[in-house]
Amino acid sequence: MTGSGRRSSARSRIKSKTDANEDGPLRNAGDHRRNTSGDHTSLRLLNVNIKTLLGFTVFTFFIIWFLIYRLVNPDQGPETPRVITPFPAPKLMDLPMFQGEHKESLYWGTYRPHVYLGIRARTPRSLVAGLMWLGVKDGRYHLRHVCQDSDELSKYGWTRHNGRDFGHQLLVDQDLTLETSFLKSKGDGSGYGGDWAVRLDLQSEESRWNNNMQRTGYLFFYVADEDGNALSLGRDMFDIHESSLLAIGSRADIGGWQLHLKGMESLEVHYSGFRTPHIHNLSDLVLENLAAQATTFNRLQLSDTSVSSPNILVFQISARIPFKADIAFVSGTGVKTSRVEERLSSLTGTLLTSLLKEKQSEFDAKFENCFKMAAKLDSESVVVGKAAIGNMLGGIGYFYGQSKVSLPKNTKLKNHDNFLLYWPAELYTAVPSRPFFPRGFLWDEGFHQLLIWRWDVHICLDILGHWLDLMNTDGWIPREQILGAEALSKVPEEFVLQHPTNGNPPTLFLVLRELIYAIKKNKFTATESNEISSFLERALVRLEAWFQWFNTTQSGKEMSSYFWHGRDTTTIRELNPKTLSSGLDDYPRASHPSEEERHLDLRCWMLLAVDSLHSIAELFESSSEHKKEYGSTATLLSDFEILNQLHFDFAHGAYLDFGNHTEKVRLSWKEIKVGNNYPARELVREVLEKPELRLVPHVGYVSLFPFMEKIIPPDSWILDKQLDLISNRSILWTDYGLRSLAKTSSLYMKHNTEHDPPYWRGPIWMNMNYRILAALYYYSQVNGPYRERAEVIYDELRGNLIRNVVRNYHQTGFLWEQYDQKKGKGKGARLFTGWTALVLLIMGEVYGET
């Protein structure tokens, strides 16, 4: 537009000059001068023509030069900032192993973990389906759809799920018990990805019925097209016995499709059709429709109306409780050989019952084969173990969108927003918690995969590939993935931006190290080993870049030291500035963040990373230069003497962080003025003495990282000191697991701000307890003077963790984010089936390189 404006102005100026020369009086004046000037006129004209010719020649030369230059160097437009530029290497998800049958087998799934039951395909703009229902509480109806604690369900979650084509879920809502079963099938005539079915089984205790509200059940099943394709209603919506067809449609990926409903009881069906791109607001649309019907007609049913060309159809299924309903989705219906009726019959009624029982038996057999628990634990523990793996796999989601990345410092970009958009990307990942954290978290995912690879290594590699493909050209991966409107709707605005200066523990190396070890020990079939090797070979360049990003951006001032970037150096409200990038949030670090810090946990994560790279290089006999470099770095980071010089406190026998620190910091109330000079009080940080460079005297999980990484020699007296810290009730030991921070710490169970309760300052976390148990198991197996002591502590700690998690699950119906260090009660997010599911590996005594 600017260029056009400039050209128009030039043309206007030329035209006005020409117009002036054509003006009569001026032309006559020119003629008069020529007539009176005699022969001098020809000489002047010759001079003018030579000058004009020379000027024109020079002008033409520059024009030609400019055109040649632009031809050789075409305008590329503004350069894309590095932070949002993809890593320049072939994508892992383009590997042949992730195409063909593998890709199709995972096309459909329960990939919407934030809703109680949600189905979608692994494609950016999918056909999606889901379930809502009306629950009754305090004499009022409440619509259930999105997983949230405010619904106060006493229990929900997958009791079994195999991650591919089967899952069973139990939900208890006041007096209602709802079971949902999911089954996928690929048969002759099916479209891409196959067919799927959902069985809904609604029960209630008649003895607890108080009124008619509790005698009738209201379920709502919906189908929506994210691409905006119009959906059509079935032939006769009001006579489900005459025709089971609810909806039909067509998509480029799967062809024609049909949605059917079948039930053995008398079902009443109503519907409503909507058109909106905002599928995450569907609950509001349904509530508005029901409210309008209730107000106008005094009836609790959808309006049986639809907008023109709806992309969402919601079907209300009502009946006297108890009742069952089977919903079947068949694809590829647009061809004569589709065998719709035959496929529909196999996905409903007694045939579906048989298939579900068969899948349940397969799950149970595979569970025992993977974890071998029958001879080790009682039936109550086995139930919890199945729920752990079932919810981990059932919580896997598919997301598509763009992360928001904060603008890099000193950016020259003219951007009115405070962020840049990452490139559009997809992510297939497990999630920590369906109600609280239904999205991808980088450091959580490494722990998730310790469980998943043992169940299905192909799902594990698929997830790892998606994560590594999110790497930018600098080797950085955003730590929290908030992709798409549905994911974004669950995140407070202040947590949306991802900061490219901040890392997150590279826990993906945990599972990569185990896969390498398993290959060397021949624990896979030949085909699996080849596929894992192909994956690692292509992943190596990305893993190297990831390590180098940490090694350059998070390095400390001392050789082989590191510190987490991103701590707030100016805060006046935090007792101890948080270290969110470490994953341990409020775990106490140096009171005054600085570049002098040395963070022990990050140093150990770096050892894990480089040791894994060295093992991969050995596997492929990579260039001796690279292999030698990784080997020497691993040797440096595992050097016991250097570790002790940087981090060991000989007086207390503990490993500690180092930094600019004082213990004399507190939160104090201070009077401030708010609007219209009204007085108010707030808690502010008060420093009572000047900090100094020193070891930071807080013993907790971070102190045990060298123990977790098995850096300490089995015959070292320092190992004995670590066992002292672990087993001392005044420090870390409890009857329910190891607490995150020692009782002797000055910040034990202290609030970090007025509204920030202790998080990693006392409660028990399963991921760290699992890693500590793995180290105890290791030291109980190797020769050394502390072998027997390690074994005794291992047995007792393992028993404490299992008993407490199993007890909590059967009392509350959930696995929890953390557990109280005093009474063992579940705390934080419930249905936290991320790393708390590692209790299953503890039950099966499955640890790393074992």
N, C-alpha and C positions, 0 to 999 in steps of 0.2 A: 504493500500500500504506500509506503514512504517513497519507494522508487518511482511508482507511477506518478506521485505528486510532483516529484522533482522533474520528471520528463514533461509533464503538462506545463509547468512553469517555464521551462526552457522554450517549449513550442510557443507559448504565449508571447515571450519576449521577442523571438524571431519574427513572429507574425506582426507584431506592433511596429517593429522596425521596417518591415517591408511595406506595410500600409502607409507609413510616413513618407517613404520614398516615392510612393505613387500619388502623393498629394499634389494637386495642381500648382499652387503657388511655389512650393519648394522646387518642383521640377523646372518651372519657368526660370527661377533664379539660377539654377544650374546651367541652363542653356545660355543665359545672359553672360555668365562667367566664362563659359567656353568661347563664346563669340568674341570676347574682348581680350582674351589671353594670347591669341596668336599661336605661333609654332611651339611655345613652351609647354603647351598642354600635352603634346605627344610624348615629350621626354618625361614629364611627371607621371603620365600613365604607365610608361614602361617601368619606371622605378617602383611604382605601386604594384604592378603585376609581378615583378621579380620577388618582391617581399612577400606578396600573397602566396606565390608559388612555393617559396621556401617554407613559409609558415604551414601551408597545407601539407607539404611533404613531411615535415616534422610531426605534425598532428596525425597524419596517416600512419607514420611509423609507430607512434605510441599506441594507436588503436590496434594495429596488427600485433604488436608485441603483447598487449594486454589480452587480446583474444587467444593468442597462442599459449600464454601463461595460464589462462583460465581453463583452456582445453587440457593442458598437461596437469594442472592442479585444480580440479573441480572443487566448487564450494561445498564443503561438508556440513555447513551449518554449525551451530554452537556445539562444542565438544561435550559429550555426556560425562558428567562427573564420575570419577572412579568409584565412588562409594555405591553407585547404582549401576555399575557396569558388570555384567556376568563374568565369571571366571573363564578365561579363554582356553578351554579344553573341551574335548568331546564329553557330552553329558552321560552320566552313568545310566540314566533311565532309557538311553538309546541302545543299550546293550541288547543283543539278540535274546538273552535269557529272560528279559522283561517284556518281550513281544509275544505274539502268537497265543498259544494256549494259556500261558501264564497270565497274560494281560486280560484275556477274556474270562478266565476263571475267577478273577477278582473284580469283575466289572460292577456287579451289583453287590451291595452289602448294607449292613446297619451302620453306615458311615456318617450319621448325624448324631454324635454322642450327647449333644446338649439337650435333646428332647427325649422323652421317656421311651418312645419307639420311633425311629426315623430311618428311612431307607432312601438311598440314592445310588447313582452310578459314579464311577471314577472318571468323570468328564467335567470340564468347567461349567457348562450350562446343562444341567441334568434334569431329567424327570425325577421328581422327589415324591415321597409318600410318607405319611406319618399318622400318629394316633393321638386323639384327645379323648377325654371323658369328663363327666360331671361327678365330682365328689361331693359328699354331704358332710357339713360340719356346722354345729351349733344351729341346726335348723335352716341352713342356707346352702344353696348350690355354689360350687366353685369349679371353674374350668381348669383341668390339668392338661399341660402340654409340654412346657419347657421345664427341665429338671431344676428345681429350686427348693431350698430348705423351708421357705415360707409355706409351702404346700403341706408340710408336716406329715409326709408319708412315714409310717413307722418302719417301712422296709421297702427297698426296691433294688434291683440289680440283676445281672445275669447269673443264674445258677450254673449254667453251662454255655459255652460258646466256642466253636472251633476256629473262628477267624475267617472262615470261608463260606460255608453253606448251611450252617445250623446254629441255632441259639435258642435257649429257653430262659425266660425272665419271670421273676415273681415280684409283684407290686402289691403292697398292703396299704390301703388308704382308708383310715378309720375302720368301718365295718366291712368295707369292700375288699375282696381279694381278686386281683386280676393277674392272669397268667398270659403271657404272650410268647408264641413260638414262631420262629422264623426258619424257613427252609427254602433252599435254592435248588433248581433242577435244570439240567441241560439235556434235552432230548431231540429226537428227529423232528424237524419242523420249527424248532425254536429260533428266534432271532438272535442277534449278537448278545452274548452275556446270559442267554437262557431265560428261564421263568423263575418266579418265586411265589411263595405263599406265606400268609400270616394266619395263625390260629389265635383267636381271642376267646378266653374262657373266664367268664365273670361269675364269681361266687360271693355269697354273703351268709352270715349266721342268722337264720330266721329268729332265733331266740332273742336277738338284739334289735329286731326291727321295732321302731317306735311309731312310725307313721308310714303313709304310702310313699313318701319320698325315698325310703330305703328299699321298697319292693320292686321298683323299676330301675333298670340300668340304662344309661345313655352313653353310648360310645360314638365317636366321630372319627371316621377314617377319611383321609384326604389324599388327593393326588394333584401335583402342581408341576407345571412346565416352566423352568427357569428361563428357557429360551423364548417364552411368550407364545409358543404354538398353541392354537386353539384346541380345546378339549370338547368332546361331544358326549352327551348323556346317552345311556342305554335306551332300549326300546320302551320298556314299561317300568318306570321307576317305582310304581306303587304295588306291583304284584311280584314279589321276589320269587314266588313259587313257579310262576309262569316263565319268567326270564331272570336269570342270575346276573345278566349284564348290567354293570353300573356305568361304565364309561369306556370310550374308545378314543384313539388318537393315533398319530403317526409321527415318527421322528427319523431323521436321517441315519442315526446310529443303529437303531433296532428295528426299523420298519414299522409296520402297523402293530398296535398293541390293544389289548382289552383287559379291563378290570372287572372281576366277577365276585359276587357275594353268595355264599351258600350257608344255610343254617338248618339245623334239625328242628329248632323251635320256631314258633311263630314270631317272625321279626317284622317290626315296623320301620320303614325306611323313608327318610326325607332328605332333601338336598338343598344346596345353595351354590351358585356359581359366581366367582369373582374374577376380576382382571386387575392385577397389580404386579409391578416388578418387585415389590417388597414382601417377599414370602415370610421374612422373619417377623412381620406384623400380623400374621394370619390369626393368631389368638384374638386380637382386637376385632377383626372383621367378623369372626364367628360370634363373639360376645355381643357385638352391636346387633347382629341379625337376630339372635335369640332374644335379646332385650326388647327389640321392636315387636317381635311376635308376642312376647309375654304381655307387653303393655297394650297392644291393640286387640289381640284375640284371646288373651289369657290362656295361652298354651305354650308348652315347653318344646318347641320343635322349630327346625329351620323352615324357611319361607317357601320352599319348593319353587324358587324362582332363580333365574340366572341372567347375568348381563350378556350382551352380545359377545360372542367369541371369547368365552372365559378361558383363562390359563390355569385356573384353580377350581376344582370341584370338591366340595365337602359333603360327605354322606353321613347322616345321623342314623345310627342303628339302635333301636330301642326294643326292649322286651322285658318280661318279668324275670327277675333273678331267681335261679341261676340260668344262664344260657351260654351257648357257644356259637361262634360265627367264624367261618373260614373265608378269607379273602385271597383270591388268586389273581396273579398278574401273568398274562401270557403274551409273548412277543412274537414278531414275525408272522402276524396274522393275515397279511395281505396277499398270500399266495395260496394256491389250491392245495398244496401238500402240507399245509400247516398243522393239520390234525388237532384242531383247537379243542374239540369235545373230548378226545382221548386224553390230551394233556391236562385239561381242566379236571377231569375225573381223578387223575392221579394226584392232583394237588389239593383235593378236598375230601371230606368225609372219612370213611374207614381206611382208604388207601393212604391218605395223609397221616392218619393215626399210626399206621404201620411204619411209614417212612420216618416219622419223628422218633418212634421207639428204637428203630434201627440206628438212627444217628446218635441217639443218647447212649446206646450200648457201645458204639464205636468211640464216642468221646471218653467214656469210662475206661475202656481198654487202653486207649492211647495215653490217658492220664496216668494210669498205673505203670505203663511201659516207660514213660518219660521220667517219672519222679519216684516210683517204687516206694510208695508210702504204706501199703497195706500192712506190712510186717513191722513198721516202725511206730505208727500212731493209731489212736482210736478213731471211731467213725465220725465223731464231732469235729476232729481236726481235718479229716478228709473232706468233709462238707465245706469247710473254710478254704481248703486248698483248691477245690474245684471252683469256688466262687472267685478266688484270687485270679486264677488263670482265665476263667470265663469273663470276668469283668475287664481284665486287661485286654483281651482280644475283642470283646464286645464293645469296648471303648475306643477302638481304632476309628479314626475319622478321615475323611477326604475334604480338603479345603482348596479354594482357588481365589486368588486376589493379589493385592499389592501391599507390602508392608510400608509403613510410614517411617522414614528415617530422618533423624534430626539433621539440620544443615551443618556441614563441617565448619569448624572455626575458620575465620578469615576467608570465607567463601566469597567469590566474585559474582555469584549468581544473583540476578535481580528477581527475587522470589518474594511475593507478598505473604506467602505462608512461612511457617517455621519448620517446614519439612520438605523432603523429596520423596517421590514415590519410587519404590523398588520396582523392578520389572515384574510384569504379571507372571505368577508362578503357581504351581500346584504343590500340595503337600499331603502325603499319605503318612499318617503318624498315629501313635497311641497318645492318649491324653492323661494327665494326672488325676483329674476329677471331673465327672460329667456335670455336676451342678456348679462348681466353682471355677474350674480351670479347663473348660472343654476346647482346648486348642494346643498347639505344639509348643513345648518348652525344651530348649536344647539340652540342658544338663540333666533334666529328668529322663530324656529319651535314651541316654546311654544305660541307665538303670533298667528301664523298661525292656530293652533288648536283651539283657542278661537272662530274662525269663522267656522272651518270645523266640529267640533262636533255638532254644532247646525243644520248643513245640513245633515250630515251622520255620526252617532256616530261609526259605524263599520269601516269606512275608517279612522276615527280619531284613534281608538284603534289600528288598523293595523299599522299606522304610528308610534304611541308611542311605540308599541312593537318592531318594527324594531330598533328604536333609543336605547331603553334600552338594547337590546341584543348586542349592540356594546360596552357595559361596560367591562372593563378589571377587573382582579382579585382584584385590589386595589380600584375599585369603580370609576375609571376615564373614561370619554367618550371624545374622540377627538372632538374638537369644530367645525371643518370644515371637511366635508367628501368629499374627492376627489377620487372617486372610478371608475376605468376603464379608458381606453385610451381617450374616448370621453370627459369625465369630465376633465381629466388631460390636454387636449389640450387647455382648456380655462383658465388655471391658470398660472400666472407668477411663475417662479421657486422659488423665495424667499418666496412665501406664501404656498408652498406645505407641508413643514415639520410641524407636529403637536408636541407640546411640553408637555410632561406628567406632568410637574410641574405647568402648567397653567390651570385654570378653565375657565368657561363661565357661565353667569347667568343661574341658573337651572329653566328656565321658564316653563319647562314641568309641574312643580307643579302648575302653573296658571290654566291649563286646568284640572289637576287632582282634584284640590280643587273644581272647578265648577262641575265636574262630581259627586263628593261625595255629594255636596249640592243638585244637581238635583235628586239624588237617594233618599235622605232624604225627598225631597218635592214631591216625586212620579211623576216626570216629564217624566219617561220612562215607557214602557210596562214592564210587569213582566219578559218577556224573555230578554229584553234589560238590565234590572236591574241585572238579574242573570249573564249575560255575563260580564257586567262591574265589578261586584263583583268578579267573577272568575279571571278576568284580574288583578284587584287590589291585590287580595290575592297572586297571583304568583309574581306580580311586587314588593310586599312589601320588600322582602329581597334585591332586587337591589336598590330600593329607599333608604333603610336604609344605604346601602354601599355608595351610592352617597353622602348622607348627611354626613356620617362619613368622606369621603374623604375630603370634604370641611372643616369639623370641625377640622380636624387634620392638613391638609396641608396649609390652608389659615387663620388659627387663628392668632390673634394679641397678643401682650404682655399683654394687659389689659384683664381681664375677660370679656367675651361676646363681644370682639372686633375682627374684621377681616380685612384683607387687601388682595387685588389682587396681586398675585405673577406674575413675568414676566416683570416688568418695568426695563428699561435699566438704570443701576446706573453709567455707564461710558460714556454715550453719550456726545458729544461735539457739536452736530449739532441741537438737538431738544430744542426748547425754553422751553418746559415742557414735560418730557419723557412720551410717550404715555402709556396708560393702555389698550392694545388691548384685554386682557382677560375679561375686564368688559363689552365689547361690545360698550362702549362709546368712544373708541379710544383716541381722543385728548382732551377730556373733562379735564379741569385743575384739577390737583391733587397737592400734595406737590411738591415743586420745586426740592427737593432732595429725591429720593426714599430711603426708609429704612424700617427696621423691626418695627420701631416705629409707622408706619402709621396705621390709623384707617379709613377704607372706609365705609361710611354710607350706600351706596347702597348695598354692599355685606352683611352687617349686616341685612338689611331688606329682602334680598333674603333668608338668612338663617332662618329668622322668617317664611317666606312663606313656606319653605321646612319642617321645623319641625312641624309647625301647621298642614300641610297637612298630615304628617306622624301620628300625634296624631289623626286626624280625621279618617284615615284609620284603625288605631289600634282600635278605638272606634267602627267602623263599624263591625269589626270581633271579637270584644271582646277579643283581643289578650292578652297575658300575662300581668298581672297588672304591672309587673316590667317595661316592655317596654313602656306601655301606660303612666305610671307614669313618666318615664324618659323624654319622649317626652313632656308631659304636663308641667313638671318643666322647661325644656329648653325653651319652648314656652313662659311660664310665665316670665322667665328671660329676653328673648329678647324683649318682649312687655312691660317690666317694664318702665313706663314713666319717672320715676325719674332717673334711670340708663341711659336711652337714653339721657336725657338732660345733665347729668353730662359728658357724653362722647362726645356729638356732638352739643349741642345747644349753640349758641352765643346770650346771652341775650341782648347785646347792639344792635344787628341788627335784632333780632327776627327771626333768620334763623338757620337751621341745616346745619352743615358743616363737611367736612372731617377734619382729624387731621394728622399732620406729620411735618417733618423737612422742613421748608419753609421760603423763602424770596420772596418778591415781586420785588426785584431789580435784575431782570434777563432780559437780552435782547439778541437779535441776532445782531452781528456786522460783518462787512466785514473784512476779513483778507487776506493778500497776502500770497500765497503759491507757491511753485515751482512744476511744473509738468514735463512731459517728456522733456529731453534735457534742463532742467533748465529754461523752459519758465515760466514767471510769470503768475499767475492766481489769481482770487479772489473767496472766498467762505464765506458763512454765517456761523459763529460759535457762540456758546452760550457763553455769558459773564456774570459772576456772580459778582455783585458789592458790596454785603455785605454777611456776614456769616449767613447762615440760622439758625433758631431756632425752637424748638418744639412748635407748636401752632395750632390753628384752621386755616384752609386754607380758606381765605376770598373770595371764588368764589361762588356766588349764581346762581343756575340753576336747571336743572332737578334733579340732585343728592340731592339737598336741600329739594326736595319735596317727597322723598321716604317714610319718616314716614307718610306723609299725604296720599300718595297712599296706604300704607298698613293699613291706618285707625287706627294707634296707638294713635293718639292724641285724648283725650277725647272731646266729642262734646261741653262741657261747659268750656273748657280751653281757656284762653286768648291767648295761643300760636296758637290755631286754627285761631283766628282772624288775627294774624300776618301772617300766611300762606296765608290767603285770600288777605291780603295786597300785598304780594309779587306777587301773581298770577295776580292781577288786576291792578298793577302799570305799566303804559306805559314806565316808565323809567327803569323798571326792566325786566319783562317777557312778559307783555301783548302786543299783536299786533292785528290788525284787521283780521289776517289770522290764528291765533293760537298762542300758547305760544312758545316763542323762547327758545332754549336750554340753553343759557347762558345769564345772565343779562347784559344789556348795561353798567352797572356800573363796570363790571369786567375788570381788567387790561388786560385780554387776550381775551376780546370780539372781535370776527372776526379777530384775529391775526393769521398769518401763523405760523405753528409750525417749519417748515424748509423752505428753499428757494423754494422747490418744493411741499410743503405740505400745501395746502390751508385749511382754517378753515372748520371743518366737524361737530363737536358737540359743536361749539363755537358761536352759534347764530341761524343757520337755524332751521326751524320748523320740528319736527319729529312726525309722526302720532302715533307710539306705545306709546310714553310717554304722548302725549296729550290724548290718549284714557284712559290711566290709571288715569290721573289727573281728567278727566271728570267723570270716574266711582266713584272716591272719592268725587267729588263735588255732584254727584247725591246722594250718600250715606248720606253725611252731610246735604243735603237738605231734607232728609226724616226722620231723627232722631230728637228728641226733643233737643233743645239747643238754646242759645241766638243768634247763628249765622246761624240758619237754613234758614231764608229768604234771607240773604245775599248770602249764598252758592247757593241758587236756582237762584237768579238773574245772578250771575257770570256763573253758569252752562248753562243757556239758551243762554246767549250771546256768550260764547265760543263755544258751540255746533253749533250755527248758523254760526259763522265765519268759522269754520273748514269745514262744509258742503258746504257753498257757494264757498269757495276758491277751494276746490278739484273739485267740479262740473264744475266751470268756467274753470279751467285749462284743465280738461278732454275734454270738448267740443271745446276748443280753439286749443289744441295740439294733442288730440287723445289718451292721455296716463294718467295713474296714475304715480306719481313721487316718487323717494326715499325720498326727502325732499322738503321743500318749503321755498322760500326766505322770510326773516322776514320783509323786507322793502316794497316789492310790491306783495308778495304772489306767485311769479312765480315759477313753478316747477323747481327743480334743481337735480343734481346728476344723478343717473341711471333712465332712463325712462322705461316704462313698468315694474315699480317696484310694482308688485301686491302681494308682501309679506305683511308685516304688514301695509302698506298704505291701504290695503283692509279693515282694521278695520273701515274705514269710514262707511262701511255698518252697523256695529253694532252701530255706533254713530247715523246713520240715524234711525235705528229701536229702539234706546234707550235700548239696550241690554247690561247690565253691570253685569258681575260676578254673585254674589249671589242675582239676582233679578228675 
